[in-house]
Amino acid sequence: MTLELAGQITIACEKTGYSAQLEFKLKPFLGNNDSVNQVSGKIKLGKEVLATLEGHWVSSLCIQQKEN
């Protein structure tokens, strides 16, 4: 048995207006080890999405900057 993090969280800076919205995903019932510890999210300035991120919070994340 292992402990899994799941749910959504928003981290915001009132001074700069930047925020990060993250979703920690549970492993599917019939999933494999690639489905463990997944996270996805957005980095925003106000309502504008600056970048998206996806990956595994214990190994590597891929951050994709949005094109203007």
PDB file of N, CA, C and O in Angstrom:
ATOM      1  N   MET A   1       0.831  -1.181   0.000  1.00  0.00           N
ATOM      2  CA  MET A   1       0.000   0.000   0.000  1.00  0.00           C
ATOM      3  C   MET A   1       0.875   1.243   0.000  1.00  0.00           C
ATOM      4  O   MET A   1       1.935   1.280   0.625  1.00  0.00           O
ATOM      5  N   THR A   2       0.412   2.248  -0.707  1.00  0.00           N
ATOM      6  CA  THR A   2       1.116   3.527  -0.733  1.00  0.00           C
ATOM      7  C   THR A   2       0.124   4.654  -0.514  1.00  0.00           C
ATOM      8  O   THR A   2      -1.073   4.504  -0.762  1.00  0.00           O
ATOM      9  N   LEU A   3       0.631   5.775  -0.052  1.00  0.00           N
ATOM     10  CA  LEU A   3      -0.175   6.965   0.140  1.00  0.00           C
ATOM     11  C   LEU A   3      -0.214   7.738  -1.170  1.00  0.00           C
ATOM     12  O   LEU A   3       0.826   7.952  -1.793  1.00  0.00           O
ATOM     13  N   GLU A   4      -1.404   8.160  -1.596  1.00  0.00           N
ATOM     14  CA  GLU A   4      -1.545   8.939  -2.815  1.00  0.00           C
ATOM     15  C   GLU A   4      -2.130  10.302  -2.489  1.00  0.00           C
ATOM     16  O   GLU A   4      -3.040  10.419  -1.668  1.00  0.00           O
ATOM     17  N   LEU A   5      -1.604  11.329  -3.136  1.00  0.00           N
ATOM     18  CA  LEU A   5      -2.173  12.666  -3.031  1.00  0.00           C
ATOM     19  C   LEU A   5      -3.196  12.825  -4.143  1.00  0.00           C
ATOM     20  O   LEU A   5      -2.958  12.387  -5.269  1.00  0.00           O
ATOM     21  N   ALA A   6      -4.324  13.443  -3.845  1.00  0.00           N
ATOM     22  CA  ALA A   6      -5.342  13.675  -4.863  1.00  0.00           C
ATOM     23  C   ALA A   6      -6.112  14.941  -4.533  1.00  0.00           C
ATOM     24  O   ALA A   6      -6.311  15.280  -3.367  1.00  0.00           O
ATOM     25  N   GLY A   7      -6.541  15.630  -5.575  1.00  0.00           N
ATOM     26  CA  GLY A   7      -7.349  16.828  -5.401  1.00  0.00           C
ATOM     27  C   GLY A   7      -6.742  18.017  -6.097  1.00  0.00           C
ATOM     28  O   GLY A   7      -5.712  17.921  -6.764  1.00  0.00           O
ATOM     29  N   GLN A   8      -7.411  19.149  -5.925  1.00  0.00           N
ATOM     30  CA  GLN A   8      -6.979  20.384  -6.570  1.00  0.00           C
ATOM     31  C   GLN A   8      -6.492  21.381  -5.528  1.00  0.00           C
ATOM     32  O   GLN A   8      -6.961  21.402  -4.390  1.00  0.00           O
ATOM     33  N   ILE A   9      -5.531  22.213  -5.950  1.00  0.00           N
ATOM     34  CA  ILE A   9      -5.001  23.253  -5.078  1.00  0.00           C
ATOM     35  C   ILE A   9      -4.662  24.469  -5.938  1.00  0.00           C
ATOM     36  O   ILE A   9      -4.230  24.329  -7.082  1.00  0.00           O
ATOM     37  N   THR A  10      -4.860  25.649  -5.384  1.00  0.00           N
ATOM     38  CA  THR A  10      -4.462  26.888  -6.046  1.00  0.00           C
ATOM     39  C   THR A  10      -3.479  27.606  -5.138  1.00  0.00           C
ATOM     40  O   THR A  10      -3.734  27.792  -3.948  1.00  0.00           O
ATOM     41  N   ILE A  11      -2.358  28.005  -5.710  1.00  0.00           N
ATOM     42  CA  ILE A  11      -1.345  28.770  -4.990  1.00  0.00           C
ATOM     43  C   ILE A  11      -1.315  30.143  -5.658  1.00  0.00           C
ATOM     44  O   ILE A  11      -1.102  30.233  -6.867  1.00  0.00           O
ATOM     45  N   ALA A  12      -1.525  31.208  -4.894  1.00  0.00           N
ATOM     46  CA  ALA A  12      -1.630  32.543  -5.478  1.00  0.00           C
ATOM     47  C   ALA A  12      -0.764  33.544  -4.727  1.00  0.00           C
ATOM     48  O   ALA A  12      -0.586  33.456  -3.512  1.00  0.00           O
ATOM     49  N   CYS A  13      -0.231  34.497  -5.485  1.00  0.00           N
ATOM     50  CA  CYS A  13       0.538  35.598  -4.906  1.00  0.00           C
ATOM     51  C   CYS A  13      -0.286  36.883  -5.082  1.00  0.00           C
ATOM     52  O   CYS A  13      -0.462  37.353  -6.206  1.00  0.00           O
ATOM     53  N   GLU A  14      -0.778  37.437  -4.003  1.00  0.00           N
ATOM     54  CA  GLU A  14      -1.581  38.655  -4.075  1.00  0.00           C
ATOM     55  C   GLU A  14      -0.768  39.842  -4.579  1.00  0.00           C
ATOM     56  O   GLU A  14      -1.311  40.740  -5.223  1.00  0.00           O
ATOM     57  N   LYS A  15       0.521  39.848  -4.290  1.00  0.00           N
ATOM     58  CA  LYS A  15       1.377  40.975  -4.672  1.00  0.00           C
ATOM     59  C   LYS A  15       1.601  41.043  -6.180  1.00  0.00           C
ATOM     60  O   LYS A  15       1.559  42.130  -6.755  1.00  0.00           O
ATOM     61  N   THR A  16       1.840  39.900  -6.834  1.00  0.00           N
ATOM     62  CA  THR A  16       2.172  39.894  -8.261  1.00  0.00           C
ATOM     63  C   THR A  16       1.007  39.504  -9.165  1.00  0.00           C
ATOM     64  O   THR A  16       1.017  39.834 -10.351  1.00  0.00           O
ATOM     65  N   GLY A  17       0.004  38.809  -8.632  1.00  0.00           N
ATOM     66  CA  GLY A  17      -1.112  38.357  -9.441  1.00  0.00           C
ATOM     67  C   GLY A  17      -0.895  36.999 -10.089  1.00  0.00           C
ATOM     68  O   GLY A  17      -1.786  36.485 -10.765  1.00  0.00           O
ATOM     69  N   TYR A  18       0.283  36.413  -9.891  1.00  0.00           N
ATOM     70  CA  TYR A  18       0.553  35.079 -10.440  1.00  0.00           C
ATOM     71  C   TYR A  18      -0.153  34.022  -9.598  1.00  0.00           C
ATOM     72  O   TYR A  18      -0.322  34.179  -8.389  1.00  0.00           O
ATOM     73  N   SER A  19      -0.564  32.936 -10.265  1.00  0.00           N
ATOM     74  CA  SER A  19      -1.156  31.821  -9.541  1.00  0.00           C
ATOM     75  C   SER A  19      -0.842  30.521 -10.265  1.00  0.00           C
ATOM     76  O   SER A  19      -0.533  30.515 -11.456  1.00  0.00           O
ATOM     77  N   ALA A  20      -0.926  29.433  -9.535  1.00  0.00           N
ATOM     78  CA  ALA A  20      -0.762  28.094 -10.099  1.00  0.00           C
ATOM     79  C   ALA A  20      -1.943  27.262  -9.641  1.00  0.00           C
ATOM     80  O   ALA A  20      -2.235  27.183  -8.447  1.00  0.00           O
ATOM     81  N   GLN A  21      -2.622  26.643 -10.594  1.00  0.00           N
ATOM     82  CA  GLN A  21      -3.723  25.737 -10.294  1.00  0.00           C
ATOM     83  C   GLN A  21      -3.243  24.334 -10.606  1.00  0.00           C
ATOM     84  O   GLN A  21      -2.923  24.029 -11.755  1.00  0.00           O
ATOM     85  N   LEU A  22      -3.191  23.482  -9.603  1.00  0.00           N
ATOM     86  CA  LEU A  22      -2.662  22.131  -9.762  1.00  0.00           C
ATOM     87  C   LEU A  22      -3.726  21.100  -9.430  1.00  0.00           C
ATOM     88  O   LEU A  22      -4.549  21.302  -8.538  1.00  0.00           O
ATOM     89  N   GLU A  23      -3.699  19.986 -10.163  1.00  0.00           N
ATOM     90  CA  GLU A  23      -4.586  18.859  -9.871  1.00  0.00           C
ATOM     91  C   GLU A  23      -3.739  17.609  -9.715  1.00  0.00           C
ATOM     92  O   GLU A  23      -3.075  17.171 -10.655  1.00  0.00           O
ATOM     93  N   PHE A  24      -3.770  17.044  -8.525  1.00  0.00           N
ATOM     94  CA  PHE A  24      -3.087  15.790  -8.248  1.00  0.00           C
ATOM     95  C   PHE A  24      -4.086  14.667  -8.521  1.00  0.00           C
ATOM     96  O   PHE A  24      -5.179  14.650  -7.953  1.00  0.00           O
ATOM     97  N   LYS A  25      -3.710  13.736  -9.385  1.00  0.00           N
ATOM     98  CA  LYS A  25      -4.646  12.711  -9.850  1.00  0.00           C
ATOM     99  C   LYS A  25      -4.394  11.369  -9.166  1.00  0.00           C
ATOM    100  O   LYS A  25      -3.253  10.975  -8.926  1.00  0.00           O
ATOM    101  N   LEU A  26      -5.493  10.683  -8.859  1.00  0.00           N
ATOM    102  CA  LEU A  26      -5.400   9.335  -8.303  1.00  0.00           C
ATOM    103  C   LEU A  26      -5.094   8.335  -9.404  1.00  0.00           C
ATOM    104  O   LEU A  26      -5.482   8.527 -10.556  1.00  0.00           O
ATOM    105  N   LYS A  27      -4.403   7.276  -9.044  1.00  0.00           N
ATOM    106  CA  LYS A  27      -4.153   6.182  -9.984  1.00  0.00           C
ATOM    107  C   LYS A  27      -5.483   5.512 -10.304  1.00  0.00           C
ATOM    108  O   LYS A  27      -6.264   5.219  -9.399  1.00  0.00           O
ATOM    109  N   PRO A  28      -5.747   5.265 -11.599  1.00  0.00           N
ATOM    110  CA  PRO A  28      -6.982   4.553 -11.943  1.00  0.00           C
ATOM    111  C   PRO A  28      -6.998   3.157 -11.318  1.00  0.00           C
ATOM    112  O   PRO A  28      -5.944   2.572 -11.066  1.00  0.00           O
ATOM    113  N   PHE A  29      -8.190   2.632 -11.072  1.00  0.00           N
ATOM    114  CA  PHE A  29      -8.339   1.323 -10.445  1.00  0.00           C
ATOM    115  C   PHE A  29      -7.588   0.242 -11.221  1.00  0.00           C
ATOM    116  O   PHE A  29      -6.973  -0.634 -10.613  1.00  0.00           O
ATOM    117  N   LEU A  30      -7.628   0.289 -12.548  1.00  0.00           N
ATOM    118  CA  LEU A  30      -6.948  -0.704 -13.378  1.00  0.00           C
ATOM    119  C   LEU A  30      -5.705  -0.126 -14.049  1.00  0.00           C
ATOM    120  O   LEU A  30      -5.290  -0.606 -15.104  1.00  0.00           O
ATOM    121  N   GLY A  31      -5.114   0.896 -13.446  1.00  0.00           N
ATOM    122  CA  GLY A  31      -3.950   1.549 -14.038  1.00  0.00           C
ATOM    123  C   GLY A  31      -2.657   0.796 -13.783  1.00  0.00           C
ATOM    124  O   GLY A  31      -2.620  -0.206 -13.068  1.00  0.00           O
ATOM    125  N   ASN A  32      -1.600   1.312 -14.392  1.00  0.00           N
ATOM    126  CA  ASN A  32      -0.269   0.742 -14.179  1.00  0.00           C
ATOM    127  C   ASN A  32       0.589   1.756 -13.425  1.00  0.00           C
ATOM    128  O   ASN A  32       0.088   2.799 -13.004  1.00  0.00           O
ATOM    129  N   ASN A  33       1.866   1.461 -13.252  1.00  0.00           N
ATOM    130  CA  ASN A  33       2.750   2.344 -12.484  1.00  0.00           C
ATOM    131  C   ASN A  33       2.966   3.701 -13.145  1.00  0.00           C
ATOM    132  O   ASN A  33       3.338   4.654 -12.460  1.00  0.00           O
ATOM    133  N   ASP A  34       2.744   3.822 -14.464  1.00  0.00           N
ATOM    134  CA  ASP A  34       2.879   5.109 -15.134  1.00  0.00           C
ATOM    135  C   ASP A  34       1.785   6.084 -14.704  1.00  0.00           C
ATOM    136  O   ASP A  34       1.924   7.290 -14.902  1.00  0.00           O
ATOM    137  N   SER A  35       0.710   5.583 -14.125  1.00  0.00           N
ATOM    138  CA  SER A  35      -0.420   6.414 -13.714  1.00  0.00           C
ATOM    139  C   SER A  35      -0.295   6.921 -12.281  1.00  0.00           C
ATOM    140  O   SER A  35      -1.168   7.656 -11.820  1.00  0.00           O
ATOM    141  N   VAL A  36       0.753   6.554 -11.572  1.00  0.00           N
ATOM    142  CA  VAL A  36       0.921   6.936 -10.170  1.00  0.00           C
ATOM    143  C   VAL A  36       1.581   8.313 -10.073  1.00  0.00           C
ATOM    144  O   VAL A  36       2.480   8.632 -10.851  1.00  0.00           O
ATOM    145  N   ASN A  37       1.133   9.122  -9.119  1.00  0.00           N
ATOM    146  CA  ASN A  37       1.729  10.420  -8.791  1.00  0.00           C
ATOM    147  C   ASN A  37       1.649  11.437  -9.934  1.00  0.00           C
ATOM    148  O   ASN A  37       2.560  12.248 -10.099  1.00  0.00           O
ATOM    149  N   GLN A  38       0.582  11.402 -10.716  1.00  0.00           N
ATOM    150  CA  GLN A  38       0.421  12.348 -11.813  1.00  0.00           C
ATOM    151  C   GLN A  38      -0.107  13.682 -11.304  1.00  0.00           C
ATOM    152  O   GLN A  38      -0.884  13.742 -10.351  1.00  0.00           O
ATOM    153  N   VAL A  39       0.335  14.749 -11.965  1.00  0.00           N
ATOM    154  CA  VAL A  39      -0.137  16.091 -11.657  1.00  0.00           C
ATOM    155  C   VAL A  39      -0.263  16.847 -12.981  1.00  0.00           C
ATOM    156  O   VAL A  39       0.509  16.624 -13.913  1.00  0.00           O
ATOM    157  N   SER A  40      -1.252  17.746 -13.046  1.00  0.00           N
ATOM    158  CA  SER A  40      -1.392  18.637 -14.191  1.00  0.00           C
ATOM    159  C   SER A  40      -1.821  19.987 -13.654  1.00  0.00           C
ATOM    160  O   SER A  40      -2.314  20.088 -12.531  1.00  0.00           O
ATOM    161  N   GLY A  41      -1.634  21.025 -14.455  1.00  0.00           N
ATOM    162  CA  GLY A  41      -2.029  22.334 -13.972  1.00  0.00           C
ATOM    163  C   GLY A  41      -1.754  23.456 -14.939  1.00  0.00           C
ATOM    164  O   GLY A  41      -1.329  23.245 -16.075  1.00  0.00           O
ATOM    165  N   LYS A  42      -2.011  24.673 -14.449  1.00  0.00           N
ATOM    166  CA  LYS A  42      -1.835  25.897 -15.226  1.00  0.00           C
ATOM    167  C   LYS A  42      -1.127  26.938 -14.375  1.00  0.00           C
ATOM    168  O   LYS A  42      -1.346  27.023 -13.166  1.00  0.00           O
ATOM    169  N   ILE A  43      -0.281  27.722 -15.016  1.00  0.00           N
ATOM    170  CA  ILE A  43       0.336  28.882 -14.387  1.00  0.00           C
ATOM    171  C   ILE A  43      -0.302  30.099 -15.038  1.00  0.00           C
ATOM    172  O   ILE A  43      -0.315  30.226 -16.262  1.00  0.00           O
ATOM    173  N   LYS A  44      -0.836  31.001 -14.201  1.00  0.00           N
ATOM    174  CA  LYS A  44      -1.615  32.115 -14.727  1.00  0.00           C
ATOM    175  C   LYS A  44      -1.126  33.450 -14.177  1.00  0.00           C
ATOM    176  O   LYS A  44      -0.533  33.522 -13.101  1.00  0.00           O
ATOM    177  N   LEU A  45      -1.391  34.501 -14.946  1.00  0.00           N
ATOM    178  CA  LEU A  45      -1.217  35.874 -14.490  1.00  0.00           C
ATOM    179  C   LEU A  45      -2.580  36.516 -14.649  1.00  0.00           C
ATOM    180  O   LEU A  45      -3.010  36.815 -15.763  1.00  0.00           O
ATOM    181  N   GLY A  46      -3.260  36.727 -13.528  1.00  0.00           N
ATOM    182  CA  GLY A  46      -4.658  37.156 -13.597  1.00  0.00           C
ATOM    183  C   GLY A  46      -5.479  36.020 -14.180  1.00  0.00           C
ATOM    184  O   GLY A  46      -5.452  34.903 -13.664  1.00  0.00           O
ATOM    185  N   LYS A  47      -6.214  36.298 -15.259  1.00  0.00           N
ATOM    186  CA  LYS A  47      -7.004  35.262 -15.926  1.00  0.00           C
ATOM    187  C   LYS A  47      -6.275  34.650 -17.112  1.00  0.00           C
ATOM    188  O   LYS A  47      -6.748  33.667 -17.682  1.00  0.00           O
ATOM    189  N   GLU A  48      -5.128  35.214 -17.497  1.00  0.00           N
ATOM    190  CA  GLU A  48      -4.366  34.733 -18.650  1.00  0.00           C
ATOM    191  C   GLU A  48      -3.524  33.509 -18.285  1.00  0.00           C
ATOM    192  O   GLU A  48      -2.761  33.539 -17.319  1.00  0.00           O
ATOM    193  N   VAL A  49      -3.667  32.437 -19.063  1.00  0.00           N
ATOM    194  CA  VAL A  49      -2.862  31.229 -18.860  1.00  0.00           C
ATOM    195  C   VAL A  49      -1.505  31.433 -19.546  1.00  0.00           C
ATOM    196  O   VAL A  49      -1.436  31.630 -20.759  1.00  0.00           O
ATOM    197  N   LEU A  50      -0.435  31.385 -18.754  1.00  0.00           N
ATOM    198  CA  LEU A  50       0.913  31.562 -19.285  1.00  0.00           C
ATOM    199  C   LEU A  50       1.552  30.246 -19.702  1.00  0.00           C
ATOM    200  O   LEU A  50       2.318  30.194 -20.664  1.00  0.00           O
ATOM    201  N   ALA A  51       1.231  29.184 -18.972  1.00  0.00           N
ATOM    202  CA  ALA A  51       1.845  27.888 -19.245  1.00  0.00           C
ATOM    203  C   ALA A  51       0.977  26.789 -18.649  1.00  0.00           C
ATOM    204  O   ALA A  51       0.182  27.018 -17.737  1.00  0.00           O
ATOM    205  N   THR A  52       1.154  25.584 -19.197  1.00  0.00           N
ATOM    206  CA  THR A  52       0.510  24.405 -18.638  1.00  0.00           C
ATOM    207  C   THR A  52       1.605  23.443 -18.202  1.00  0.00           C
ATOM    208  O   THR A  52       2.727  23.499 -18.704  1.00  0.00           O
ATOM    209  N   LEU A  53       1.282  22.576 -17.283  1.00  0.00           N
ATOM    210  CA  LEU A  53       2.262  21.596 -16.843  1.00  0.00           C
ATOM    211  C   LEU A  53       1.597  20.243 -16.672  1.00  0.00           C
ATOM    212  O   LEU A  53       0.405  20.145 -16.380  1.00  0.00           O
ATOM    213  N   GLU A  54       2.399  19.200 -16.861  1.00  0.00           N
ATOM    214  CA  GLU A  54       1.903  17.840 -16.752  1.00  0.00           C
ATOM    215  C   GLU A  54       3.079  16.925 -16.475  1.00  0.00           C
ATOM    216  O   GLU A  54       4.185  17.147 -16.967  1.00  0.00           O
ATOM    217  N   GLY A  55       2.829  15.903 -15.688  1.00  0.00           N
ATOM    218  CA  GLY A  55       3.874  14.929 -15.408  1.00  0.00           C
ATOM    219  C   GLY A  55       3.644  14.224 -14.096  1.00  0.00           C
ATOM    220  O   GLY A  55       2.510  14.055 -13.646  1.00  0.00           O
ATOM    221  N   HIS A  56       4.741  13.814 -13.489  1.00  0.00           N
ATOM    222  CA  HIS A  56       4.708  13.089 -12.220  1.00  0.00           C
ATOM    223  C   HIS A  56       5.447  13.923 -11.182  1.00  0.00           C
ATOM    224  O   HIS A  56       6.600  14.308 -11.378  1.00  0.00           O
ATOM    225  N   TRP A  57       4.757  14.199 -10.067  1.00  0.00           N
ATOM    226  CA  TRP A  57       5.347  15.107  -9.087  1.00  0.00           C
ATOM    227  C   TRP A  57       6.549  14.526  -8.368  1.00  0.00           C
ATOM    228  O   TRP A  57       7.262  15.274  -7.700  1.00  0.00           O
ATOM    229  N   VAL A  58       6.809  13.237  -8.469  1.00  0.00           N
ATOM    230  CA  VAL A  58       7.970  12.637  -7.817  1.00  0.00           C
ATOM    231  C   VAL A  58       9.151  12.438  -8.768  1.00  0.00           C
ATOM    232  O   VAL A  58      10.233  12.041  -8.335  1.00  0.00           O
ATOM    233  N   SER A  59       8.950  12.712 -10.069  1.00  0.00           N
ATOM    234  CA  SER A  59      10.051  12.490 -11.004  1.00  0.00           C
ATOM    235  C   SER A  59      10.266  13.680 -11.929  1.00  0.00           C
ATOM    236  O   SER A  59      11.263  14.388 -11.785  1.00  0.00           O
ATOM    237  N   SER A  60       9.363  13.920 -12.872  1.00  0.00           N
ATOM    238  CA  SER A  60       9.587  15.025 -13.812  1.00  0.00           C
ATOM    239  C   SER A  60       8.276  15.637 -14.258  1.00  0.00           C
ATOM    240  O   SER A  60       7.255  14.960 -14.385  1.00  0.00           O
ATOM    241  N   LEU A  61       8.334  16.945 -14.492  1.00  0.00           N
ATOM    242  CA  LEU A  61       7.202  17.714 -15.002  1.00  0.00           C
ATOM    243  C   LEU A  61       7.596  18.368 -16.309  1.00  0.00           C
ATOM    244  O   LEU A  61       8.737  18.799 -16.470  1.00  0.00           O
ATOM    245  N   CYS A  62       6.672  18.444 -17.235  1.00  0.00           N
ATOM    246  CA  CYS A  62       6.883  19.135 -18.498  1.00  0.00           C
ATOM    247  C   CYS A  62       6.054  20.412 -18.459  1.00  0.00           C
ATOM    248  O   CYS A  62       4.837  20.355 -18.279  1.00  0.00           O
ATOM    249  N   ILE A  63       6.699  21.562 -18.626  1.00  0.00           N
ATOM    250  CA  ILE A  63       6.001  22.844 -18.634  1.00  0.00           C
ATOM    251  C   ILE A  63       6.005  23.365 -20.053  1.00  0.00           C
ATOM    252  O   ILE A  63       7.059  23.512 -20.672  1.00  0.00           O
ATOM    253  N   GLN A  64       4.816  23.643 -20.563  1.00  0.00           N
ATOM    254  CA  GLN A  64       4.637  24.111 -21.935  1.00  0.00           C
ATOM    255  C   GLN A  64       4.177  25.568 -21.880  1.00  0.00           C
ATOM    256  O   GLN A  64       3.079  25.850 -21.401  1.00  0.00           O
ATOM    257  N   GLN A  65       5.012  26.502 -22.372  1.00  0.00           N
ATOM    258  CA  GLN A  65       4.643  27.909 -22.385  1.00  0.00           C
ATOM    259  C   GLN A  65       3.629  28.159 -23.490  1.00  0.00           C
ATOM    260  O   GLN A  65       3.789  27.666 -24.607  1.00  0.00           O
ATOM    261  N   LYS A  66       2.587  28.924 -23.182  1.00  0.00           N
ATOM    262  CA  LYS A  66       1.559  29.247 -24.179  1.00  0.00           C
ATOM    263  C   LYS A  66       2.106  30.265 -25.158  1.00  0.00           C
ATOM    264  O   LYS A  66       2.822  31.192 -24.778  1.00  0.00           O
ATOM    265  N   GLU A  67       1.760  30.080 -26.427  1.00  0.00           N
ATOM    266  CA  GLU A  67       2.147  31.039 -27.470  1.00  0.00           C
ATOM    267  C   GLU A  67       1.181  32.220 -27.439  1.00  0.00           C
ATOM    268  O   GLU A  67      -0.013  32.041 -27.199  1.00  0.00           O
ATOM    269  N   ASN A  68       1.688  33.412 -27.677  1.00  0.00           N
ATOM    270  CA  ASN A  68       0.818  34.604 -27.714  1.00  0.00           C
ATOM    271  C   ASN A  68       0.209  34.787 -29.066  1.00  0.00           C
ATOM    272  O   ASN A  68      -0.547  35.735 -29.278  1.00  0.00           O
TER     273      ASN A  68
END
